[in-house]
Amino acid sequence: MDTESQPQRNRSSLLNQLIAAIRFLSIIPMPGASSASSRTLAEAIPVFPVVGALIGALLVLVGLAAGWLWNDSVRAVAVVLAWGMLTAGLHLDGLSDTFDGVMSWRPREQKLEIMRDSRMGVMGALALAAILGLKMVLLASAGAGLSTLIVAPALGRWAMCYGLCRCPSARADGLGAAVQAQSTPAAMRGATIIAAVIALAIAGLRGAVALALVWLAARALAQWWVRDLGGLTGDTYGALCEITEVVALAALTARL
């Protein structure tokens, strides 16, 4: 009886992790409790790229609908707006807070305090404008290649997994610190396998190149922020996601 029920328990656990990850990383409505524990989220790290692919699939639908009505430029704007809305702007907010802090050239503790401030500064606004602008231009240049919209969000969430599993936390409190403390090498391996499968299945060799470039970018950014802040925070995880999504888009849409 116990042996027969084990696969069912495993499937139920995986489903709960996926639901928790979808609820945490997007505004897609999911059944169950409104929030998950840090342990559940740490266990759900391997499926973060799946959530990215799901977000990407929804963006493909937006792109198809907008492309039916308008040209590539308008479609790109519609997709980027929907991209931000599906995450409630959470990662974009982390991006702006991160650059307000790390580009302030203040001592470490002051940088972390600046990142807690909900007000947006000049450097945060510039980072936000750059990321949104690059996404729009790259998507417009992609033409009919909407498959990039599945791969890029998946690799962006893989970069978050990298930050959670490979880097220390800059703070002792907060949900990000709690999830990071419970992350494991096995979770990172699982996320990497899933991200690689998604990238290779959809984009082939370009997907492999995109994953490699995303890894290089995530590693360089994480090293910078660990050196400046003493570790990563929830804001920097969002910044990792946003920047590496652009890196992936650039690799997937390059004229090679």
N, C-alpha and C positions, 0 to 999 in steps of 0.2 A: 504493500500500500504506500509506504513512504517513498519507495523507489519510483513508483508510477506517478506520484504527485510532485516529485522534484522538478521535472521539466515544466509542469504547469506553474509552479512557484517561480521558476526562473523567468518564464514569459511574463508573468504578472509583475515581477520586479522590474524587468526591462521596460514594460509598458509604463509603469509608474515613473521610472526615471525619464523616459521620453516626454511624458506629460509635464513633469516638473521642469525639464529643460525648455520645452516650448513655452510654458507660462513665464519662465524666468527671462528668456531671451526675446520674447515677442509679445504682441497683444492678441495673438490668436487665441480665441476662447477655448478653454479646456475644462473638462469635468473635474470634480473633486475640490479639495481644499484650495483656498486662494493663495497659499504660500507653502513652500517646502523647506525642510530643515537643511542646514548646511551639509549634513552628512548625505542626504539624498542628492543634493546638487553635486557634491564631490563624486558620488557614485555615477552621476549622470554625465560626467565630463566626456566619456567616449562618444556619446550621441550628440554633442554640440554641433559637429559638422552636419549631421542629419537635419537638425533644426535649420541650419543655414541653407541647406538644399531645399527644404520646404519653403522657406521664405523666398528663395530664388524662383521656385516653381510658381508661386503666387505672382511674383514680379513678371514672369514670362507672360502670364495671363493679362496683366496690366499692359505690358508692352504690345501684345497682339491686339488688344482692344484699341489702344491709343494709335497704333500704327495703321489700323483700318480707317481711322478718322483724320489723322494728321501726318505730317512728314517726320523724318527721323529725329530732327531737333526737338520738336514738341513731344514726341514719344519719349525721348531721353529725359526731358524735364519731368514728365508724368511719372516715369519709372522711379526716378530719384526721390521725388516727393513721396511716392508710395513706400519706397525703401525706408525712409525715415519714419513714416507713420507706423509701419509694421513693428518697429522696435520702440515706438513712443519717443523717439529721439534720444533714447538712453545712451547709446554708444557715441552719438554726436555730442551730447552733453559732456561725456567723459573726455572726448577729444579736446573740446574747448577748455575744460577745467585743467587738463594736463598741460596744455601749452601755456595757459596763463601762469601756471606754477613753475614749470621747468625753464621757461624763457624769461623769468623775472630776475634771474641772476642774484637771488637772495640766498641766505643760509638755508640749509635743508629744512629745518622746522618751519621757517616762514613760507617756504614753497608748499609744504603740506597744508599749512593754514590757508594759503591762497586757493589751493585746490578745493578746499571745503566751502569756500565762498560761492554762493549761487550766482553772483553777478559775473557777467562776462567782460573780460578785458580786451584790449586791442589784439594781443597775440592769440587769444582764443578765437576771436572773431576772424582773424586772418586764416588760422588753421581750418576753421569751419568753412569759410568761403573757398579755400583752396581744395578741400576734399570734395565738396559738393560740385564745384566747377569742373574738377577733373573727372568725376564720375559722369557728369552730363556729357562732356566732350568725348570721352572714351566710348560711352554707349552710343552716341550719335555716329561715331566713326565705325561702329561695329555693323551698322546696317541691319541686315536680317539675322545676324548671328546672336540670337537671343539665348543660346545655350550658355553663354558667359554669365548670364544672370543666375544660373544654378550653381556654377562652380565658384564664382567669386565670394558669395556669402558663406558658402561651406568652408572655404579656406580662411576667411576672416574669423570664423568661430574656432577653427583649428588654432589660429594664432592666439586666441584667448586661452585655449587649453595649454598652449606652450607657456604662456605667462603664469598660469596657475600652477602648473606642475614642475616647472624648471626654475622658478625665481622665488626668492623670499618675499614676504609681505613687508611693506613699509610701516604698517600700523599693527598694533596688537588687537585692535577692536574692529568691528564691522563684519558684514557678511562675507566680503571678499577674503578677508584674513581667515575667517573660519573655514571657508571652502578650501582655500590654499593649504591650510594646515592638515586637511584630511585627504588631499589629493595624493595619488600614488603613481609610480612609474608605469604600472599596468594600465591605468586610465589613459596616460599619454600614449602608450603604444596602441591602445584601442582606437583612440581618436585619430591617430596618424594613419592606421590601416583604413579606417572608414573614409577619411578625407582623400587618401590616395585612390581608393576605389572609385569614389565619386568623380575625382578629377580625370582619371584615366578613362573611365567609362564614357564620359561625356565629351571630353576634349582631347583625348589621346596624348600624343607627345606634348602638345601645348599645355595640357593639364599638368603633366609631369614637370615641365619647365616652370609653370606658374607656382606649383607647390614648392619647388626648390627656391624660387625667388622670395616667396612668402616666408619660408623658413629663415633665409638670410636677413630679410627685413625685420622679422620678429626678433631674431637674435640680436641684431644691432641695436634696435630700439630698446629692448629689455636691458641690455648691458648699459646703455646710456642712462636709463631711468633708475636702475639699481645703483649706479655710481652716484647719481645726483640726489636720489631720494632715500637710499638705503634699502630699496625694495619696490615692489609694485603695489598699486592700490586698485580699487574698483574703477576709478577713472582711467587709469592707464590700461586696464584690460579693454575698456571700450575704445580707447585710442588705438591700441594694437589692432583691434578688429577693423576699424574704419580705414586706417592707413594700409593695412595689408589687403583689404578689399580693392583698393585702388591699384596696388602692385599687381594683384591677380588680373584685374581688368586690363591693365597695360600689357601684361604678358599675353593674355588671350586675344587681344585685338591688334597686336603689333603686325605690321606688314612684313612678314618674313617668308 
